[in-house]
Amino acid sequence: MRLDVSKTTPYKLWRLALRCWLLGACLGSQAAPFEDTMAQRTLACTSCHGPQGRSGPDGYYPRLAGKPAGYLYNQLVNLQQGQRNYPLMQSLLAPLDDAYLRTLAEYFAGLEIPYPPPAPQPTDKALLARGLQLVRQGDPALQIPACMQCHGSALTGTQPSVPGLLGLPRDYLNAQLGGWKNGQRQAQAPDCMADIAKRLSDADVHALSSWLSSQNVPQVSRAAAQKPPLAPGAKEIRCGSAPW
């Protein structure tokens, strides 16, 4: 029987894609029963992003679990529409409607799971000290704000749209900061992260990613309800993708 895709809803297409994925994953062994739960529907996501969205083992896939739903939804939309360039994700998300993108975002945002300690990394005290400085204080001379100003005192993100920075692989952090620097990754104007990243030297990007990826994820990894108070002398930051 030939499938008439024109009469198939986005949700049914997603289920069809997942069934095909499960069949391919289980080829040669007994296929898992299709339970139609969010955990099973999102196997197509967690095959790359790690079990329950903890982050992928190869260092290039970020964690999804516990990030603010507003942030996850924005990224899904950006990926679907090609504003964030990743063809594989664009193809996977193409058949999904807006309501289902929100459902996916809310599902992963609601996951609270423990994280193992980060993998050991080479210790460079000067490098880590610079990373810590940028995270907590920024660099006023370079007009670089502290990461904590937007991403929260615990660096677990702030509601509704600012992501956490812990539990992310160093390679992924390097790639994203590099993407902001060279214009490959963009957001709605004012594009605050692009402005900040372009002020970071390659050495500072390395310092930030090394420090952030070496930190434990707090036991309570939920995003903060609001951003912390401005530090003395700090200036308010306006971001088009994360309005306050």
Sequence and secondary structure as in RCSB ss.txt:
>XXXX:A:sequence
MRLDVSKTTPYKLWRLALRCWLLGACLGSQAAPFEDTMAQRTLACTSCHGPQGRSGPDGYYPRLAGKPAGYLYNQ
LVNLQQGQRNYPLMQSLLAPLDDAYLRTLAEYFAGLEIPYPPPAPQPTDKALLARGLQLVRQGDPALQIPACMQC
HGSALTGTQPSVPGLLGLPRDYLNAQLGGWKNGQRQAQAPDCMADIAKRLSDADVHALSSWLSSQNVPQVSRAAA
QKPPLAPGAKEIRCGSAPW
>XXXX:A:secstr
    GGGS HHHHHHHHHHHHHHHHTTTS        HHHHTHHHHHHH GGGS  TTSSS   TTS HHHHHHH
HHHHHHTSS  HHHHHHHTT  HHHHHHHHHHHHT              HHHHHHHHHHHHT BGGGTB  THHH
H TTSS BTTTB   TT  HHHHHHHHHHHHHTSS  SSS HHHHHHTTS HHHHHHHHHHHHTS   SS   BS
S     TT      TTS  
